[in-house]
Structures are given as structure tokens and as C-alpha cells.
Amino acid sequence: MRAVVQRVSEAQVHVEGTLIGECGAGVMVLVCAMQGDTTATAEKLAAKIARLRIFGDETGKMNRSVLDIGGSALVISQFTLAADTSRGNRPGFSGAAAPQEGRLLYDHFAQALAAQGIAVETGEFGADMKVSLINDGPITIPMDL
């Protein structure tokens, strides 16, 4: 799986003008299931993100996780993270999991992150979403598993 984790003060996602998910201080995770990913991959990524030390401690050092700060998460599906730009000017997305499998792995990832003890809200898989956030830092971490 591929993910981009952003430390946020807040984040929201709207579909057709309706707020469908939001989080306060914590992380916004853009996630893409890749061909060959499994539920075990989703669980491993969720555990890693839950413990990723990207929040400041009392000295300002990035030494705390979203779990440590009692933060929340907004999880957004984003198949474009699978983009292959090695040929031409139009990205290819053949590395992404098929839509049905991608949806199952996206849902499983969100559930696995919630099982870590994090309040999780999600976007809508396959929808045209409008995402807004206040990036805190900014701290943005790309991850590949």
C-alpha cells in the first residue's frame, strides 16, 4: 500500500457539498491499495501510522505518535498515488489495485487504524471529494509498504 500522512490541526472532506468526514488534531492519510496488497499489508500500514512519531514532545522534538497525543485521523482513498510518470506526460495507474479490491483494502485499512485506538473518519471511495486541511508543520510523510 502507498500512503501520504500529513500532520494536521484539522481536516475535512466534502462530497457534493456535504461534509462526510473530518478530524481535529491528528493525521490525514491519503491511501492507495496497490496490486498485490493484502489485508495483512493494510494492517501493517495502519499499525505503523498509528505509532509514527511525528508530533512534538515537551521539548519540541518529534517524539510522539497520534496515539500518544490522543489525536484522530481522516482517511481518504486516492488511487492517483499509484501514478507511474516514467513514460510520456500522462500518468498511468495500472499499479493500483482493481477498484473492488481497492475499496475492500481501503475499508480494511480504516478499520485497522481504528482498531489501534484512533478515532477515524473517512472519505467516500471513488467519489469526487473536496478535501481541506490545515497542515501542521508542515509535516508530510510518504510511505510505501
C-alpha positions, 0 to 999 in steps of 0.5 A, a space after each residue: 500500500 502507498 500512503 501520504 500522512 500529513 500532520 494536521 490541526 484539522 481536516 475535512 472532506 466534502 462530497 457534493 457539498 456535504 461534509 462526510 468526514 473530518 478530524 481535529 488534531 491528528 493525521 490525514 492519510 491519503 491511501 492507495 491499495 496497490 496490486 498485490 496488497 493484502 489485508 495483512 499489508 493494510 494492517 501493517 500500514 495502519 499499525 505503523 501510522 498509528 505509532 509514527 512519531 511525528 508530533 512534538 514532545 515537551 521539548 519540541 522534538 518529534 517524539 510522539 505518535 497520534 496515539 500518544 497525543 490522543 489525536 484522530 485521523 481522516 482517511 481518504 482513498 486516492 488511487 492517483 498515488 499509484 501514478 507511474 510518470 516514467 513514460 510520456 506526460 500522462 500518468 498511468 495507474 495500472 499499479 493500483 489495485 482493481 477498484 473492488 479490491 481497492 475499496 475492500 483494502 481501503 475499508 480494511 485499512 480504516 478499520 485497522 487504524 481504528 482498531 489501534 485506538 484512533 478515532 477515524 473518519 473517512 472519505 467516500 471511495 471513488 467519489 469526487 471529494 473536496 478535501 481541506 486541511 490545515 497542515 501542521 508543520 508542515 509535516 508530510 510523510 510518504 510511505 510505501 509498504 
